[in-house]
Amino acid sequence: MEKTIIRKAVKKDCSKLLELVKGLALYEKAPEEVTISLKHFEESGFGENPVWWAFVAEVDGAIRAFALYYIRFSTWKGQRMYLEDIYVEPELRGNGLGSVLFERLIEEAKEKNFNGMVWQALDWNVSALDFYKKYGAKFDSTWVNCSLDF
């Protein structure tokens, strides 16, 4: 990797971000689950009331990785960063790019006075679980994921 820049995402990044989201969905064996439109994605991050924020990693001028988060409120803990996705293109994995993004998220959470960060990982994604273990992440198997689709 020649030159790497970590920066906050801007609206013009959304098309590439969605491309990376689709790459993540393919990796997670669920490409058909990505149904969001570019317009909705852009509005959700850069409209009047943004609900997500992201950092991108530019390598040699091209966005090759991202980390997207939003604010989760816990009645027990208060505001916490919820890491929705962190993704590095396959050919760049193992070069520290994920670590740089993850550490930037931690820095952001501290700057915003969040009291922690939470996320989910698939139980079969051993490389992701090993990555998080390096940061001292706690794993909780007592909660069951629930959702409703409309």
N, C-alpha and C positions, 0 to 999 in steps of 0.2 A: 504494500500500500504506500503510495507516494504521500499525498497530502490529505489529511483527514480533518474535517471540521464538524463539530457538534454544535447545532444551533436549534433555536425554536422553529417549529414548522410555521410556514405562512400559507395563505390560501392557495397560491399558485403551486404548492407542493401536493395538493390533494389528489390529483390524478395519479401521481407516482405512489403516494401513500396507499391508495386503493389497489394499485397493482401489487404492492408488497403485501397488503392484507390478503389478497387472493393467493399469493405465494404461501403465506402462512396457513391459510385454509387448506391448500393442497397438501402441505406438509402434515397437517393435523387430520388428513383423510376426510375432509368435509368441504370440498370446493363448492358444492351446491348450496351451502349455507350462507354464502355471501350474496345477499339480495339488495343491499343498500345502493341507492343511486348516487352518482357523483354529486348531484345537486344537494341531496339530503346530507351527505357527508360534509360538504363544504359549509352548508348552513349550520350544521351542528357544531362545527369547530370555529367558524368565523362569522356567524350571523350576529344578530342583535343580542342574543343570549347564549353564548357558547357554553357547551357542556363537556367538551373535551379539549385537551391541550396535548402537544406532542413535541418531541425532539427528533430531529433527523440527523443522520450521519452521512455527510458527503465525503466520498472518497474520489479523489481526482476530479472533482466537480460534479459528480453524479450521486444522487441519493441512493444509498445501498443498504440502509438499515433505519429503523425507527423504534421509538418507544412512545406509546400513547396512554394517557392517564386521564382520570377525572376525579372529582372529590366525592368521597364516600363519607356519609355521616353515621357515626355509631353513637347510640344513646349511652353507651358505656364509656366510650373513649373520646368522642368528639370527632373533629375532622381528620380524616386519614386519606392518604393518596391511594387510589385504586389503580393499579397497573393493569390496564386492559390487554395490551399487547406489547411485546418486545420481539423484534424480528431482525435477523441479519441474513442477508442473502447467503445461500449455501456455500458458495465458493469463497466467501470471506470469513466464515466461521473459524474460530480457533486463533484469531489474530488479535483478540482483545477488544474488538469493537463493541461487543455486547457488554463487557465490563465497563467501558467508558460511558456507554449510554446508561447503564444501571446506576453507576456512581453519580451521573448527572441528575438522575431522578431523585436519588437520596439527597443530594444538595438542594434541589428544588423543593422537596418536601420540608427540609429544615428551614429554608428561606421563607416558606409560606406558613411556618409554625404548625404544620401538620404533626400529629403525634405518632405517626407510623405510616407504613405502607403495607398494603395487602394485595394479593393476586391469587390466581389459580394456575395450576399446572396439571397437565395430563399425567396420570400415574405411569404410563408407558414411556414418557419422554425422559428417559434416564439422564440424557445430557443436560436437559434443563434443570432437573432436580439436583444433579451434581453441581451445576453452576450456582444455584441458589444456596446450596449447603456451604459454599465457600464464603458466603456473607453471613452465615449463622442463622439462616431462615428457620423458622419453626414450621413444622408440618402438622396439620390438624385433620385427622381422619374421622372425627366425630360428627361433623356437619354434612348434611346431604344437600347437594345442589338442587335447586328447584327453579322452574321457570314456567311462564305462560307465553304463548305466541298469540298475537292478535292479527 
